C-alpha cells in the first residue's frame, strides 16, 4: 500500500496489523480505485483495488483507442462474422426496447423491491428461447466460465491485462472469450426489456460510513470500465451472503446481458453482463431493499448507468 494511501485511509494497529478505517475518502492524489484491479476466484463479487492515477488514465486511453478501432472495423467491408472476430469489444445485439419496457434507476432513497412474478416469468421464457438457439459450444463456454473458479479467475485476469480488448489475448483465450460473447449476443437478441441488476464489489478496506467519503471513481459523474464479465442479479437480497463490511453494491441500468435465472418458483435472478462495458456513476448513498421475508436490508449502493454505446 502506498505511503500516501496508508496515511489518508488508516494505520496498522500494533496488536494485529489490521487496517483501521478512517471516515474519509481513501483516494490519495496519485491513486484511483478500479473495481476490477484484484484477483477474482468467484463470480460472487468484483475485487476492487487501487491503481496509480497515471496507470488508471493510461488504461482508459487504451480502451478509447480500441473502441476507435472497433468503429473502423464496423466501417470496413467485412462480413458480419468477420467484424465480430476482429472487434476488441463485443457489440450489443439488443433490439430497440420500448419506453414501456425500459427500466430506469429507482429514486435513491426508495425501498428496492424484487421483480414481480410476471417479470421473472417473461425473462425465463426469453431465456429458454435463446437457449434453444444456442450452439452446444456456446452453452458449454458460458457454463464453464461461471461454474469453474479457475476458468473465471484465468479469463478475468487475462481480460484485465488486455484492458478488455480481445485482440490482445492469445488465440486460445480469445476463442474462449468470443464464444461467451456470441452466447450473450444470442440472449440479447431475445431481450425485449431493460434491466436493473445488482453486483457486489469488494473494496480493499471497510466501506466508509458516508457516500461522500467513497473513492473518487465512485462519485457521481465518474466513469467506470468493466473489462471482465460481471455476474449480477435482479435482486439485492440474492447478494446477501457475499455482503460484509467491505462490500458495496452496484445498481446497474442496462439493456445488455444474459438472464440465467429461473421463473418465479426459485429465488434465482442471476444475470451475466458482457465484458467491455462502460458506466457512468449516477449517485451513491445508503440504500434499502426488501428481502423475501419482509425484512429490510441496508447497504451502500452506487448507481451506474450503461453508457457503452456513447
N, C-alpha and C positions, 0 to 999 in steps of 0.2 A: 504494500500500500504506500503510495507517495506520501512524503512527509507533510505536504500541504493538506492532503486529504485527511490524514490522521489528525492533524491539528484542528481542522474545521469540524470533522464529524465526531470524533471521540478520542478516547485514550484507552490504553490497555490497563486493566486493573492489576494490581500487584499479586492478587490472590490466585486468579485463574487464567489471566490473559484474555478475558472476554472483552469484546469491544463494547464500550458503554456509549450508547447513542445520545447525542445532544439533540434538542428540538430545533435544529436549524438545517438549512439545505446542505447536503453533503458535497455538493459540487465545489471543488476548488477551481480557481480561474483557468487551470490548464487541463481539466478533466471533464468528460461528458459520460453520462450513463447510457449504455447501449443495452437494450432489453434482451439481446441475444449474445452477449460477449462471453458468457460462461459455457461450461460443458453440460449438455443435457443428455441424461440417460433414460429419460421417461417423457412421454408426451404431456404429462400432467401439468407441468409448469415450465415457463420460459426462464432460463437462468441469466439474469442481468449481471452486468459488470461494468467497470469503468475503463474507458479508453482515454488516451491523451486527446486534447481538443484538436490537435493537428491531424492525428490519425483518424479521428471521427470525421473531420472535414474532408480529408483525402478520400475516405471510403465513400462518402456521399457524392463527391465529384466523379469517382469512377463509376458509380451506378448511373449517374446522369449521362455519362459518355456511352455506357452500354445501352441505355434507353434510346439515345440518339441513333445508335447503330441499328437498333430494332426498327426504328422508323424508316431507315434506309432499306432494310430487308423487306419491309412491307411494300415499299415503292418499287422493288426490283421485279423483274418478270420471271419469278419462280412460281412453281406450283404451290398450292396451299400447304401441302405436306412438307415441301422443302423449306418454306418460310418458317414453319413451326420448328423444324430441326435446327435452323440457323439462328433463331432468336435467342437472346440472352435470358429473357423472362417470358413466361407463358402468357399468351393473350387471353383476355376474357372472352368467353363464348356465351355469356348470359343474354337471353333475348330481352327486348325492351320490357321493363317492368312498369305496369300501370301505376298511377298515383294511388289507386285504391289498395294495391298490394305492396306498396313500398313501405318500409319500416324506417322510422326516424328515431334518433336517440331520445329517450324519455327526459322529462324535466329532472334535473339532478337531485332534487330533494323528494321525489316521488318514491313510493314503495314499489320496488320491482316485482312484477308478478310473472309466474311461469306462463308459457304459451298455452293457449286453450287446447282442449281435446281435439277440436276440429282442425286447428292449425297443425298439430302434430300428425294427425291422420293424413292430411294433404301432403305434408312433407314426406311422410313414409311412402305414400303412393308414388310420388315423383321419384323417390329413391329407387323403388323397385322397377320403375320404367327404365331408369338409367342403367341399373344393373343388368337388366335383360339385354341391353345392347353393348355391354362392356365385354371386351375380349378377355379370355381367361388370364392372359399375361398381365393385363391392366389390373384385374381384381387381385391377382397374386402380389403385384408390386405394392399396392396400397395396403393389403393385409400384412405383408412382411414389414413394411415401414412402421406401422403403428403397433404391431404385436411383438416385434423383435427389438429389445432395448439396444442391442449392439448396432443394428441397422439404423435405428433412429439417431443414435449418437454419431455414427460414422457419416451418415448423409448430412446431418446438421452441421458437423464440423467442416465438412467439405464445402458446403454452401456458404458458410460464414467466411471461410478463407477465400472463396471466389466472389465475395460480395453479392451472392445470389445469382451470378452470371453462369449459366450452364455451359457456355462456350469455354470457360476457364477450367472446367472439370476434365478429368481423364475420360477416355472413351467409355469405359465400363460404367463409371459413375454417372456420366451424362446420360447414357442409355437408360439406366435405372430411374434417374430423376425424371426424364422426359416421359417414361411410361406412366409415372404417377401424374405428371402434367396432363397427359391425354385422358386419363381416367377422371380426373377432376373436371376437365373440359366437357366430357360426356355428361357428367352430372349437371354441370352448369347449363347445358342446353335444355334441360328439363326443369330448370329453376324458373318459376314464373312469379316469384315474390322476393321481397327484400328480407334481410336477416338482421337481427340484433343478437350478437353472440358474445360470450364471455370467455376470457382465458386468464389464468393465474400467471403472475410474473414474480419471481423470487429475487428480491433485492439483496445486495451483499451486506446489508445491515438492517436494523429494525426500521419499520415504516415510521416516518415522522407522524406526530400527532395531528399536525395541521397541514393541509394541502399546499399552502404557500411555501412550506419547507421541503417539499419534494424536489428532487433534482431538476435542473433547468429543462432537460429534454422531456419532462413530464408536465411542463407548464403549458397552459393554453397558448395556441399559436405555433408551438413547436411541431416539427415533422419527424416521424419515425419510420425507419425502413425495417421490414421483416425479411431477411434473406432466406430464412428457413421456413418450412411448413409450420402451421400453427394448429394445434388441437384445441378446439373450443367447445362450448356447449351453449344451448339456448336458455339455460337457467343458471343462476349463480349458485344455488344450493348444491348443484352437481359437483361444484369445485370444493365444497366444504372440507373434505378430507385433506386437501392439499394446502389449505389456508392456515398460516401461522402468523407469527409476529413480523415476519419478513416479507409477506406476500401482499401485493396489491392486485386488484382485478382490473383488467382492461375490458371496457364495454365497447364493442365494435359495431359500427353501422356499415354494412356492405351488401352487395348483391352476389358476391363470389362464394365459391367453395362447394363442398360435397357433404350433404347430410348423411350421416352414418347412424343416426339414432333409430329408435323404434316408433311404433304408433303410440297410442295413449295407454297401453296396457303395462308398459315397463318404463321405469323412470330413467330414460336414456335419451338425451337430445344431442348427442355428440355430433360435431361438425368440423370437418377438416378444411382449413383455408390453404390456398396455394402459396408457394414461395414467391418471393419477389414483389411483395405488396408494400404500399406506401400509405401512411396515415397522417392525418393532422389531429393534434390534441385539441379537443373542444372545451373540456372542463375537467376539473379534478376536485374531489372532496369526499367526505364520508357519505356512503350510500346505504340504503336499507333495502332488504329483499325478504320476500316471504318464502318460507320453507313449506313443504307439503303438510307438515303437522300444524301449520298455522303460526309457528313462532317466527320472530323477526330477527334476521341476521344483520350485522353491520360490518362494513368493510370500506377501506379506502378504494374508491373507484375512479379510474381515469377513463374519460370518454374519448373515443377515437372515431374519426370519420374516414372512410376509404377514399383516398384521392389518387389512387394508382393511375387512373386514366388521364389525369391532368398533365 
